[in-house]
Amino acid sequence: MIPQAWPLRLSVGAALLLAASAVAAAPAARSFTFDATDFLRDGAPFRIVSAEIHYQRAHPADWAARLSLLRAAGFNTVTTYVEWALHEPREGAFDFSSPDRNLAEWLRAIQAADLLAIVRVGPYITAELDWGGLPFWLATVPEIRLRTNDTVWLAKVDAYLDALAPVLAPFLYSAGGPIIDLQVEDDTDRNPPIPPAVTHAYYKHLVDGLRARGLVDVLANSLCTPGGQSCLNAATEGAFVALEFGVGQADPQTVCAGGSFREAFPSGPCLVLETYTSVTQAVTQRSRHQHQHA
């Protein structure tokens, strides 16, 4: 009778072995976070090296080629704006499916190119667009006060986020997609400027709005120009502050290493999302000068 028991014992052992193998083979949870010094991709330090491509400024047939060039140049992340006016040309008429407005296809192309994504959702994005990419029909809304805590404005913004969030959610890094960060708003001083007294509460409304719509387990950031009150105004609960540099400002390495920015934000990695050729040239020329006189 003993031999008859062996097949049963072998089957149980095989089942346990298979179960153990399945557990061992299960993919680890994906995460993109940061600690006191570094961004962390799945727990390991990661340096974001990003460049900007705006899908609305390239033909969809060229998206893959543009992204491939970006990857070949050594970048690991693409930063992109979502233009509200493009996707809601008439109030309540959202378009995320036309070929030149298909945000989901753009995000799929980013993932296919083995790139990560930082998506700058606005609602105001600057991007050298008229009215910062806001839809012009907002000008016909009575009593609206743009980029404030005005309830009329926030109702329009909330409707936009209601339509945008379901497009982005499947592409979060934690869900297997490329999106590691979402930026709210943009330059605080552009027309119409954000009143400094309402910046904190307004930005918090935007960050909370992303979370409430299911965009959790993803970083969020605001943007500031180093120096003065810009970065202090941009400080927002639930988001970190990224930097932009214009012509004639201090070089990014100096600002990230110390000074007023580090006094305001003593820990956390420093992310520069915008800089300009003139700034890079100034830093390069200074480095050459120092090298020649070393």
Secondary structure, 3 states (H helix, E strand, C coil): CHHHHHHHHHHHHHHHHHHHHHHHHCCCCCCEEECCCCEEECCEEECCCEEECCHHHCCHHHHHHHHHHHHHCCCCEEEEECCHHHHCCECCECCCCCHHHCHHHHHHHHHHCCCEEEEEEECCCCCCCHHHHCCHHHHHCCCCCCCCCCHHHHHHHHHHHHHHHHHHHHHEHHHCCCEEEEEECCCCCCCCCCCHHHHHHHHHHHHHHHHHCCCCCCEEEEEECCCCCHHHHHCCCCCEEEEECCCCCCCHHHHHHCCHHHHHCCCCCCCEEECCHHHHHHHHHHHHHHHHCC
